[in-house]
Amino acid sequence: MKTGVLILHGFTGGSFEVRPFIRYVKEQTDWMIDVPVLPGHEPGGRLTKITAEAWLMEAEIAYKRLKKRTDRIMVVGFSMGGLIAMYLALRYPIEKLVLLSAAAKYISPRLLLADAAVLLAEPIIRNFPPNTFYHLYRYKLANTPIRSAFQFTRIVRQVQPYYGMITVPVCIVQGKQDGIVPFSSAQLLYESLGSLEKTLIFSDKGKHHICYSDDCAQWFEKVLSFMQITDKHVLFDSEYIGCDNAGVVVE
């Protein structure tokens, strides 16, 4: 059985936001991974005239493209990509859903830029090849038009009323140091989603760009374990799994 993983990046971002997680999954599995670039986010792209519908349509096209090559699909969404991932879960068959710093509440482009600036200055970036996307990311954030931010809020409003209709097994990862997406956002999703199988992972040191957290290796392993379980009838007992930097609540 061929497994496909569709990974959706965040608002004004790109694949670099989830690159460490992509690398980890590739090293541990033979899964087919697709990371589409949402309209306006390509090199030289402009967000000014891009609508929420264009982002959602691109995600749907990517899903259908991957579906032709695989037997089952899991969807991972970072930040705004988490909202788009939930949108797909409402419309198409999805095996598992992973939400990383899912932006269930409004993101301020200014705060996102500040968080990115800290990320770029951290030594952990030195462990990854230099990428001009970081410079593009900084430029886009500094020049993000208000209209584009409004398009993001449209996705939030479109998906939020239907949280309870999402029943696919879901894993939510949230950083406790995230200054962009409120800590309560993850708890809101956990309580609101209609899924019977839910996993909630908190990263004590994680900021918004959760894939670059100091404790990412620990929650990477837990998320992959969640994704690898194929028996939909297996439910976890409630428990708290403690470790140095992250905890997991499974219900």
N, C-alpha and C positions, 0 to 999 in steps of 0.2 A: 504494500500500500504506500503510495507516494504522498508525502505530507508537504503542504505549502504553508509558508508563513508570510503574511502580508503585514508590513510594518509601515505605519503612517507617522510622519514627522509633525512637528508643531508649527504654530503660527510664526511666519517670517523665517523659519528655520530650514533644515535640510537633513539629509541622512547622517551627517556628522553628530547630530544630537543623540543618536542611538547607536553610534558606531561600536562602542565597547560591547554592547549587548549583542549586536550582530556578529561580531567576531567570536564571541563566546559560544553562541549557538552554532555557528559554522564549525567550530572546533569540536563540538560535542555530538553533532548530528550530521545526517546526510540530507536534511530537509532543504527544500527549494525556497529560497528567500527572495522576496521582491519588495523593493523600497521605492515606490513611485514618487516622483517630484510633483508636488501640487502646483497648479498654474500660478505663475507670478513668482515662484520660488526658485526657478532655474537661474543659472548664471546670467546676469544681465536682465533678468525678468523684472517686471514692474507690477506692483500690486494694485496700483491706482484703479484700474478698470476691471479688476477680477472680482467676481461675485462668489457668495457662499455656494451657490449652485454649481459653479465650475469646480470647486474643490470636491464637493460630494460626487459629482459626475466622474471626475478623474479617479476617485477611490473605487467607484463601481466598475469602471473600465478595467482597472488594475485587478480587481477581484475576479472578474470574468476571464481575464487573460490568464491568471494563475490557475483558475478552476479547470481550464482546458488541459493543463499539464499535470494536475494532481488529483488525488482521490478525496482528500480532505484539506480544509484550510483553517488555520488559526490566525487571528488578527491581533496585532500589537499596536497600540496607539499611544504616542507620547504627547502630553499637553493637549493642544487642540486636536491632534490626531486621535486622542482618546475619545473625544466626542464623535468624530467621524467614524471611528471603529464601532461605537455603539449604534450609530446610524446604520452601518452595514449589518450589524447583528439583528436589527429590526427587519431587515429586508431579505437577507440571504442566509442559507445554512452555514453556520460556523461551528467548528468543533470546540474551540476554546477562545476566550477573550482575555487579553492582558492589557491593563490600563496603567500607564506610567505617568505619574504627576498629572493625571487627567484634569483638564481645565473645566470642571463643572461650574465654575464661577468665573467672572470676568478677569481677564489678564490686562494689566496696564503695560503698554509697549515700553514706557519709560522704566518701569520696574524690571521688565524682561531684559532690557539693555544693561541695567545695573548688574543683574545677576550674571549675564554673559561676560561682562567685564571682569568679574571676580573669577569666573571659570577660566578665562583666557590667561589669567595671571597665576593660576595654580600650577604647581610642579607636575601634577598628574598629566597635564596636557603634553608634557615633554615625552611621555611614553608612547605617543601616537605621532605618526608622520605629519609634518606641517601641511596645512590645507587652506587654500585661499578662501574656502567657504566661510572661515571664521571672520575674515575681513569683510566679506560680502554680508554676512550676518549682522555685523556691527553697523555697516552702512544702511542696510534695510531697516534695522530697528530705529536708527536715528532719523530715517526719512519715511517712516510708515505713516501714510495718510490716515486721518481720522476715519474716512470712509471704509478703509480696509479693516480697521478695528471693529467697526460696526458690523461688517460681514461676519466676523468671528462671533459676535454676540447673537447674530441670527441663527447660527448653528446651535448655540447653547439653548436658545428658546425653542428651536425646532425639536430637539431631542429630549429635553428635560421632562416634558409631560408624559413620556412613554417609558421612563426607566423601569416601571413595574412590568412592562411587557417583554423585557429582555430576560430570557430564561437560560441562556447558554452559560456553562461554567465560567466563572470570571475570577481573575486574580488582579487585585488592586495594589499598586506599590506607591507609597507616598513618603516623601522626606519630611522629617519634623522641622527642618531648618528652611523649608520652602517659604520664601517671602513673597511669592507670586500667587500660587494657588493656596488658598487657606487650608490649614491642617484639617479643618472640619469638612472640607470638600470630600475627602476620601471616606470619612465616616458616613456622610450623606449618601454617597453612592452605594456603600456597603449595605446600608439600611433600606435604600430605595429600590435597588435592582431586584427583579423578580427571580433571579437565579437561586436554585436550591443549593448548589455547590459554590461557595464563595471563599476566597482566600484574601486576607488583608495583611499586607506586609508593611511595616513601618521601618524606615531607615533613620536612626537617631542623628546621623551626620548628613543625611541627604538634603541637598538644596533642590531647586527646581530642576536643574539638569541632573536628574537622579542617576543617569548611567555613568556619571563621573564621580559619584560619591565615594568616599574612602572605604565604605563597607559594601561596595557594589558586588564584590566577588561572593559575598555571603548570600545576598538576595538573588543574584543571578542563578545560583544553584537551586534555590527554592522555586523560583519561577520556572526553570527548566523542568524540575520534577513535576510541577503542576501541569505543564504542557505535555509531558510524556505519558501521563496516566490516560489510558484510552477507554477504560471501562466507565461509561457514563452512569452506571448504577452504583458505583462506589461513592459513598459519602463519608466525609471525615468526622470523627468525633471532635467535639469542641476541645480545644487545647491551646496553650500558649507555649510557643517554642522560643526559649530565650537564647541569646548569644551575645557576644560582646557589643555589637552595634545595631542589631536589628531584631525585631520580634515578629512573629507571625501569629495571627489569630485565624483559625479555621473553624467554620461552622457549617 
